[in-house]
Amino acid sequence: MTTLLSLPASVVIRDVGPRDGLQPERPVVVGDRVRLIQALVDAGVRRIEAVAFVSPTAAPAMAGAAEVLAGVPRPADLRYSALVPNVRGAELALECDVDELTVTASLSEVYSQRNVRMSVDESATAIAEICRVAGDVPVDAVLSCSFGSPYEGEIAPSAVQALAARLREAGCSAITLADTTGMATPRRIAEVLEVVGTDVGLHLHETRGTALVCAYAAMQLGVTRFDTSVGGLGGSPFAAGAAGNLATEELVALLDDLGVATGIDVEGLIDAAALAGELVGRTVPSRVASAGPRTRLSQET
């Protein structure tokens, strides 16, 4: 029997669908956003990026963040994250007892200006201030364009390492490398991880259809944390053609077959993806949500 290359016994999945997935969409009412989070919890997801405390003018779909957090289930083993762009956003999130703050910085100067209207240096300084007010609440810095920029092209792995080190020094407890516009390949994943190390999360997008193979390559190298989005929703409005996130159910279906534990039920995720499609008014891009896992038998007679 052929043996696969080394894989971890388990991985941690953070579903970012309620935030990253819904943020580019037409606003979904608070009650339905809570329903989607409940569906993810019912499927066994235990880390969820639920909301963003951002200006409702800049991101109308994220309005009502406090109301969402007031309505979600709170089992003891569940961790909710909130994206915050500044100290005020962090203060509002902390008032709602979030378990983790997520912040963003970019390796691309052009993308940084378009996304947060700050330079990379200014963004890093702002994150240091957020870490200061966060206290004991962990802060995860998500580094956009870690594997290439649609504006500057290739990003040197040494630049990723330098920004990650700066943000860890500033107080970030975790670093997540984001393939914001789907430029990663297994080769690029390996090159960046070689200098940054594998104690990072990965946030992968499907723009060029490489998210799942990049996740597999990263696991072989020792990465055990992944951001995914139910139904494969998401995408950046600041880069033309950017597609959605790696679908949670697609990664879980693969990991189930590989014997890598997630604690998440793929059929429950498919139900959640169907709800997500209902809420955004279209079929979600996830292929597993459409076809089901390979273990599902046809009902045709």
Secondary structure, DSSP 8 states (H G I E B T S, - for coil): --------SB-EEEE-IIIIITTTSS---HHHHHHHHHHHHHTT--EEEEEE---TTT-GGGTTHHHHHHHS---TT-EEEEE-SSHHHHHHHHHTT-SEEEEEEES-HHHHHHHHSS-HHHHHHHHHHHHHHHTTS-EEEEEETTT-BTTTB---HHHHHHHHHHHHHHT-SEEEEEETTS---HHHHHHHHHHH-SSSEEEEB-TTS-HHHHHHHHHHHT--EEEEBGGG----TTSTT---B-BHHHHHHHHHHHT-B-S--HHHHHHHHHHHHHHHTS--S-HHHHH--TT------
